Amino acid sequence: MPITVLVLVETINDYLPILEHQGFHLILAPTPAERAQAIASHRGQIDAVLTRGPLGLYADEIAALPNLKIICVIGAGYEQVDLQAASDRGITVTNGAGVNASSVADHAMALLLSLVRDIPRCDAAVRRGEWPKIMRPSLAGKRLGVLGLGAVGMAIAKRAANGFDMTVSYHSRQLLSDVPYDFCSTPTELARVSDFLIVCTPGGIGTQHLVNKQVLDALGPQGFIVNIARASVVATSDLISALEQRRIAGAALDVFDEEPQVPDALKVLSNVILTPHVAGLSPEATKGTVELVGQNLMAFFSGRPVLTPVKLPKPL
């Protein structure tokens, strides 16, 4: 009997044959209604679940799947997967940290360039038949703060330093001795020494509202912020206030608290650029991510260690 994988992710259909060719039977359930129906109808045959961080897998769903053995999360974040429930059942959890780092870093730099150089407003003006001479800052020689120096943060830092001659500082959970960038002990200190702040730390309780009013005030009225991580890392109300009052110069956001809903207060601001959580989406990244899922599944069901395990809390 083939191993059955419940697929909750909505953006990878073109690459699912990778898993099918490895012999896995897939049940596709990309909408909330299909998800609930699939769990109710196929609960006894589902061996694995493929999800992504914001979609997660909840404790009641884990409890409803008696044969579930492994949860594979696409991308680095796994904030909505109930790790305690998985640990209590002895279920393995994997993620895709680093696979889409290049795609996310490209998008972060694209957002930063568009924001600082005010590309959307220039484009809209030309389309209206206008020809404004908008004076905007250059990126060269500026100070970039990277909040979270994981795979994505490192990719961004290299692009900024090597491609734009920017000075890079960072804040992470710990000082990294093998990187050529300056360490800041707090997010506020990082913002204070930065012209541009890019948020690329994982989501979850440990980083919730890491960027708040204090950090935004430290960034200052000439500072720009880009968030391609998780919306929970930035206190949205504080951000909106800082943007409305021009206490920061602008923001570019790819992530939001209640996706796909976006606050109207953000939509009406001229100093904001918005994209629909697409930073990690590219053919290369998606293919690599699904290939990693396949490798983790093959390893697990062959009795070998998975490639990218997520550390779980102790069982209760």
TIDRENFI-842207 format. One record per residue (C-alpha): x, y, z; residue in one letter. Coordinates in steps of 0.5 Angstrom, whole numbers, plus 2048, in hexadecimal, padded with zeros to 3 digits. Layout:
XYZA
...
! end
This chain:
800800800M
8038077FEP
80580C803I
800811803T
801819804V
7FC81E805L
7FE824801V
7FC82B804L
800830800V
7FD8337FAE
8038367F6T
80782F7F4I
80282B7F0N
80782C7EAD
80D8287EEY
8088237F2L
80A81E7ECP
81181D7F0I
80E81A7F6L
8098167F1E
80F8137EEH
8128117F4Q
80C80D7F5G
8088117FAF
8008127FAH
7FE8197FAL
7F881C7FDI
7F78237FBL
7F3828800A
7F582F7FFP
7EF832802T
7EC832809P
7E682F806A
7EA829803E
7EF829808R
7E982780DA
7E6822808Q
7ED81F807A
7EE81E80EI
7E781B810A
7E781780AS
7EE81480AH
7F0814811R
7F280D811G
7F780D80BQ
7FB81380CI
80281280ED
80581980CA
80382080CV
806825807L
80582C809T
80883380AR
809838810G
80383C810P
7FE83680EL
801832814G
7FE82B817L
7FA82C81DY
7F9828823A
7F2825822D
7F482481AE
7FA82081DI
7F681C822A
7F181A81CA
7F6817818L
7F881081CP
7FD80E817N
801815816L
808814816K
80C81A813I
80A821812I
80E82580CC
80E82C80CV
810830806I
814836808G
81883880EA
81283A812G
80E835816Y
80A83981BE
80383781AQ
80582F81BV
80482D822D
80A82A823L
80882882AQ
803824828A
807821823A
80D81F828S
80781C82DD
806817827R
80D816825G
80C81981EI
81281C81AT
812823817V
816825812T
81782C80FN
81A82F808G
81F83480BA
823837806G
820834800V
81D83B7FEN
82283F801A
8248427FAS
81D8447F8S
81B8477FEV
82284B7FEA
82184D7F7D
81A8507F9H
81C8537FFA
8218577FBM
81C8597F6A
81785B7FBL
81D8607FEL
81E8627F7L
8178647F5S
8168677FCL
81C86B7FDV
81C86D7F5R
81486E7F5D
81386A7EFI
80C8697F0P
80A8707F0R
80F8727EAC
80C86D7E6D
80586F7E8A
8068767E6A
8098747DFV
8038707DER
7FF8767DFR
80387A7DAG
80787E7E0E
80E87F7E0W
8108807E7P
8188817E9K
81787D7F0I
81E87E7F4M
81F8777F8R
8258757FCP
82A8707F9S
82C8697FCL
83386A7FBA
83786B802G
83186A806K
83086680CR
82C86080CL
82985C812G
828855812V
823852817L
82484B817G
82B849814L
829842812G
82983F80AA
824845808V
82884A80CG
82F848809M
82C848802A
82A84F803I
830851807A
83484F801K
8308527FCR
830859800A
838859801A
83A8567FBN
8358597F6G
8348607F9F
83A8617FDD
835862803M
83886180AT
83485B80EV
83385A815S
82E855818Y
82B85281EH
82984B81FS
828846825R
830846826Q
836849823L
83984581DL
84184581DS
842843816D
83E849812V
841850810P
83B854813Y
83A858819D
83685581FF
831859823C
82E856829S
827859829T
82285A823P
822861825T
82A862825E
82985F81EL
82486481CA
82886A81FR
82E86881AV
82A867814S
82786B80ED
82386580CF
82185F810L
81F85880DI
81B853811V
81D84C810C
81C849817T
818843818P
81184481AG
80E841821G
80D843828I
815844829G
81584A824T
80E84C824Q
80E854824H
815854824L
81585B820V
81085F824N
810867825K
816867828Q
81A864822V
81686881DL
81886F821D
81F86C821A
81F86B819L
81C872819G
819877814P
81E87680EQ
81E86E80FG
81A86980BF
81886280DI
81785B809V
81485580CN
81484F808I
81484A80EA
80D84A812R
80984F814A
80984D81BS
81085081CV
80E85781BV
80885A81FA
80385C81AT
80086281ES
80786581FD
809865818L
803868816I
80386E81BS
80B86F819A
80986F811L
803873812E
807878817Q
80D878812R
811876818R
814871813I
81587280BA
81286C809G
810864809A
81085F804A
80C859806L
80B852804D
80884F80AV
80185180EF
7FE84F814D
7F884C811E
7F984A80AE
7F684B805P
7F3851809Q
7F8857809V
7F685D80DP
7F3863809D
7F786780DA
7FD86480AL
7FA865803K
7F986C803V
80086E805L
8048717FFS
80B86F803N
809867803V
80A8627FEI
80685B7FFL
8078547FBT
80384E7FDP
80884A801H
80B8487FAV
8138497FCA
8148417FDG
8108407F6L
81583E7F0S
8158387ECP
81C8367EEE
81A8377F6A
8148337F5T
81782D7F1K
81C82D7F6G
81882D7FCT
8138287FAV
81A8247F8E
81C8257FFL
815822802V
81681C7FEG
81D81B800Q
81A81C807N
814817806L
819812803M
81E812808A
81881180EF
81480C80BF
81B808809S
81D808811G
82280E810R
823814813P
81F81A810V
82482080DL
821826810T
81D824817P
81A82981BV
81C829822K
815827826L
81482882DP
814823832K
80E81E833P
809820838L
! end
